[in-house]
């Protein structure tokens, strides 16, 4: 598998810049009051699919040949990667099939089918949907698109960090949630090239620590996948993101699901921002591990805003 470079990220930006304008980077004094750092929020939740992954989907489909696109793609996802592929496939006229675990987020499922993709529910978890998607792609002669082990997707996601350092070149730390790891891998790739003095810190749910444990072990491992945070719900590390994260992550932190829900509530009240659980995880880390960020200028990436009604209600009613 090819390892992407910052040159690939620059090429990806050329491919997608006419489709996706830069997302905002804003500060909120009310958020700073509760943190030990000067905080900036990168709003990837404002993307047309509600999440950062659309960058990767568009870069991938744009890089495929017409013949490859005609054969179609098959993806597996808990939701945001699915919407990314469906959105990009619709723009390029490519057939798209998405395999989601059974009983998916209704909003994400509706968005996938509204974009014209075929949706198949299979298995109880992301890790059960993955092999079924592989078999389906082989049967149909379509391209199987991994959730994270795709150089073009990582390069596309890396365009967010090219933007970030143009918007705030003097950051001390960037905090990125980790599910499969494409976002953190992309952050590592860009930071090493354009802001080597800045730290990249990954954050994962302690209820699904496979990427964290893989990073610590220096090899891919499987771990229980029990988090209720959809975007962080993976039971195994991914090879390409782990390679880039091992080279570039300064630290990797765990937070529990309740801390993530509290962070969602704070973002809603103090930053007028709807964040799904994964989108609030980076902000949760600042409160769970304040000593790791004290006195720094920190950007947290709000990776998505596709929250279910139940998680919004939970976040609103938790007491801070």
N, C-alpha and C positions, 0 to 999 in steps of 0.2 A: 504494500500500500504506500502510495506516494505521500510524503509529508509536505503540506502546503507551506509557502513562504509569504513574506509581506508583499512580494511582487504579485503573487496570486490574489492577495487581498486588494491591491490597487487595480488589478484587472477586473476583479469582481465589482469594484465600485463603478468602473466604466460601464459594466453590463447592466447595473441596476439603478444608476443615479437618476435616470429619466423616469423611473417608476416610483421610487421611494425618496422623498425629501428627507433631509436630516431630522432626527428626532430631538426634542428639546432637552436641555440640561439646565435644571433650575435648582435654586436654593430655597429653603423654607426656614425662617427663624424659629418657628414653633418646633420643628424637628430638632434643630440644634440645641434647644433647651434641654432636651432629654438625652443628648449624646455628649460624649467627651471629645468629639471631633467637629471640625467645620465640614458640613455635609452638603453634597450635591447629588441630585437624583437624575439619572439618565432615563428618560421616559420611552422605553421601547414598547410600553403598553399602548402607545398611540399609533402603532402600525396598523395598516388596513385589516390585518387578521387578528389584531390585539396582542401580538407577541413578536419578539425578535427573530424567530425562526423563519419568517417570511423572507428575510435576506438570503438565507441559505437555499431555500427552495428556488427562488428566482435565479440565483447564480448557477445552480445545478442545471435547471432546465435550459437556460441560455447557453450553457456549455455543451449540451448534447447536440448531435447531428439530427437533421430532419428525419432520417430513417430510424434512429433510436427513439425519438419522440413519438413516431407513428406506432411503434410497438408498445408504447405505454410504460407506465411506472406502477410499482406496488410499494406502498409504505406501511409501516406499523407504528402506532403512536397512541398515547393517552389523549392527544388532542392538538397541541400547538404545532408539532411537526406535521401532523395530518393536514391542518389548515394551510400550512406553508406550501406543501406539495400540491394540494388541490388548487390553491390560488395561482401558483406558477403554471401548473398544467393547463388551467383554463386560459391563461394569457397566451400560452403557446399552442393551444389546440391539441394537447396530448391526452390520451386516455389515462385515467388515474383511478386506482383502487386503493382503498385504505382499510387496513385491519386494525380495529380497536378492541380492547378487552370488553367483555360483556358489561352492559349497563354503564356506558360511557357518560361523561359530562354532556347533558342534553344540548347545551348551547353550542359546544364544540362539534357535536355530531350534526346538528342542524346546519352549522356553517359549512361543514365538509360537503354535505349533500346539496346545499344551495349553490355551491360552486361547481356542481356537476360531476363530482367524483362518486364512484360506487363505494358504499360503506358496508363492510362485513364485520360483525361482532364475533370474536372467537376468544375463548379462554377467560380465566378470571383475572389475569394480570397482564401487564406489558410483556413479561418474560414468557408467557404462554402464547401471546399474539405473535411474537417474533418468528418462531419456526414455522407457524402456519403461513405467514406472509411469504416466507422463503419458498415453501412448496407451491404456493399459488403463482408466484412469479415464474418459477420454473415451468409449470404447466402451461402458462399463457405466453411464454417467450418474452415477458416484459422485464424491465430492469427493476431489481429489488433495490430500494433506497434505504440504507441504514439510517437509524436515528442519529448517529454520531460519527460512524466510521466512513465519512465521505469527504475527501479533500476539498471538493468544490463547495460543500455546505459550510465547512469550517472557514474557508476563504470568504464566503458570502457573509457569514456572521461577523467576521473580522472587520467588515466595513463599519460596524457600530463603534469600534474602538479607534479606528482612524478618525471618525467624527469626534469622538470623545476627547482625544488629545488635541485636536484642532480647537475645540471649544474650551478646554481647560488644560493647557500644557504643563501646569505647575502642580499636578496632583502628587501626593505622597503615596496613596493607596487606591486601588480599584477593587471593589468587592463584588463577586459574581456568584450567583447560585449555580449549583452543579446537580444535574440529573444524569443525563448521558455524558455531559462534559463538553459539548461543542462550544458553548459560550465561554467557559473558562479557558479552553484551549485557544480559542480565537484571541482572547484578551492577552494570553501569554505570548502568542505569536507577534501581535502588534506592539505590545509594550517593550519587548526585547529589542525591537527594531527602532522605535521612535521615542521611547521614554524609559530608557534602561534604569533610571534612578527611581522609578515608581514600582511599588510592590503590587502583585496580584494575589488576592486572597480568595480562595474558594469556600463555599458554604453549602452544606448538605444537611438534610434531616437526619437526626440520630436514629430515627425509626427505619431508615433505608440507607445504610452507610456503605454501600458497595463501592462507589467511586472513591470515597474517603479511604476505605480499607485497602483498595487496590493501589492507591497512591502511596500509602504508607508502606505497603508490602513490596512495592516495585514490580508487581505482576498483577494480572487480572484475577480477581477473586469474586466469588458469589457470596452474598449475604442476604438475610431475611429482608423482605420488601414489605414493610408494614405501615409506611407513612400514609396519611390521608391527603398529602399534598401531591396532586397529580403530576406536576411537572418535575418532581424530584423522585418519583416512584420507579426506580430501577433496581433490579436485584443483582446486576453484574456491571463491572467496569467495561469501558470500550477502549479498544487498542489505540486508535489514533489520538483521541483526547488525552489518554493517560500518558502517551509519549510526550505530548506538548506540555502537559501539566507537570510532569516530572522535571522537565527542563526549566519551567517558568514560574511555577507557583512558589510564592514565598511562604505561604501557610495555608492550611486547610482546616476549617473549623466545623464543628457540629452544633446544631441548635435543635431544640425539640419542637414538636408541632404546635404546642401551645404558645411558645415564644413567637412562632411565625404568625399565628392568628392575632396575637397582640400587636405585632408589627403591621399587619393588615389594617387593624382598627386605627392605629396611630396615623398611618398614611391617609386613610379616609378622612379623619378628623382634622389633621394638621396640615396636610398637603393636598386635600381635595382630590385624591388619587385613588382610583380603584385598582388594586393589585390582587391578582390571584396569589395563592400561597407561595409558589416559586418566585413570583415577582416581589414578594415582601421578605424573602429569606435573607437577602444581603443586608437589609436594614435591621432585621432581627439580630444579626450577628453583632452589630454595633452595641446593642444593649446587653446581649448575653456575654460578650467578651470585651468590655469597655477598655480594659488595659491595653489591648492589642492595637487600639486606634487613638489613644489619648493624644491630644495636641496636634493631630494630623489633618491635612486637607484630603478628604476622602470622597470618592464617587461611589455610590451604590447603583447597581443596574436594576431597575424595575423591569424585569424581562417580559412580563405579560400581565394583562388585566382580565383574562377570561375566567372570572370567578363564578362558581355556582351560587345559587340563592342561599343554600344552606351554609356555605362557608362565609358568605357576606353577613348573614344573620349572626353566626357564631362570633365573628370578629367584632361586630357592632356591640354585642352584649357582654363581651369580656370586660372585666374591670381592670383598668390600668393601675 
